[in-house]
Amino acid sequence: MIDHIGLEVSDYEGAKKFYAAALAPLGYTLMMEHDTQDHGRHAGFGADGKMDFWLADGRKTGPCVHICFRSPDRATVDEFYKAAIAAGGTDNGAPGIREIYHPNYYGAFVLDADGHNVEAVCHAPA
């Protein structure tokens, strides 16, 4: 089981705004932010009192990664996609069924400013 994941980003403030907007439909909020002399600025996002997604001020990392957030239903996947695009994300796959994975795999994909592939998915039937 994964406890948390962190990304270095080239534009910390821009990434923080993007992820705050894109992840809001999934119940995520910015829960903690700190700046240390040794490790720089960090922003912790989470839902239900648990921070599991972190941004770190740094540089564009490569290769780009794929991060997927679980959604409780298909409507929330749609809202994630709309919010992420409105916040400056680039379309990488509009909401829809991806039968290649399984018959109920409903996902949407957006690239962030650093090129990371951010997804929301619902595995439940319609």
N, C-alpha and C positions, 0 to 999 in steps of 0.2 A: 504494500500500500504506500502510495506517495503522500508525504506529509505537506510539502510545499515545493514551489518552483520559483525561480528568480531569473529575471532577464536584465542584462545591461542594455541601456537604451542611449541613443545618441542625443536625443532631445528630451531631457527628463521632464520638464514642465509640460511639453506637448504630449508626451506619452501618458503622463499622469491624467491629463484632461481627457485624452482619447479613451483610456481604459475606464475611467470613472463613468463616462457616458455609455460606452459600449457594454459594460458589465452591469450597469444599473438594472436593466430588465431581468437579469438573473439573480437579483438580490444582493449583488456585491456593492460594497462601499469602501472608500478609503478609510481604513481603521487606524492606521498609525503612520506617522512620518517622522523620520529622524535624520540628523546630519551629524556624522562623527568625523573627527579629524583624520582618523586612520582609514575609514571606509566610505566616506562621502555620504551623499543623500540617498535615502531609501524610502520607498512608499509601500506599505503593506495593505493589500486589498483582501477582503473576505466576505463571507456570508455566515449568518447564524453564529456570530461571535468567534469564528475561526479564520485567521489569516492564512491563506494558502497560496497567494500569488503576490510576488514582490517585484518591484522595479528598482533598479539601481542606476544612478547617474554614472555614465561611463562613456561608452563609444558604441558605434554600430558593431554588433557581433556577427560572426559568420561561422558556419553557414546559418541561414535562418532556420528557425524551429517551427514546429506545428504544436499549438496548444489548443486543447479542446475543453470546453466547459459544459457540464451536463445541465440540461434544461428540463424542467418538470413537464413541459408540454410543448406542442408545436407552435402555438401562438407566441410563446416566449422566445422561441428560436427566431420567429419573424420579427419580433420587437428588437432582439439583439442585433439582427442584421440591419434594420432601419436605423437604430441608434448608432451603430458602428460606422455606417456609411455617412450619416449626418455629421459625425464627429471627425470625418476626414479619412476614414478607411477606404481601401480600394476593393471593389468586388473581386472575389476569387471563387464564387460559386453561390448563387442565390439560393434561398431556402427551398428545399425539396427533398424528395425521397432519393436515397442512394442505395438502390437494391443490390449493388455490388457487395455491400457489407451485410445487409439483411433486409427483409421486406419492410420493416418498420423504421429503418434508419432515416431520420429526418434531420438534416443538417444544413447549416449555412456557414460560408467561409468568407473572411475578410482579411486583407493584408494590412498590417499596421505600417507606420511611417518607416520602420526599419526593415520591412519585408517579411516579418513573421506572419505565418498563417494562423489566424485566430478563428476558432470554430465554436459554434454552439450546436449541441445535438440533443435530440429527444429519441429514446428508443421505444417509447410506448406506442401502441396502435392509435390511430386517429379516433 
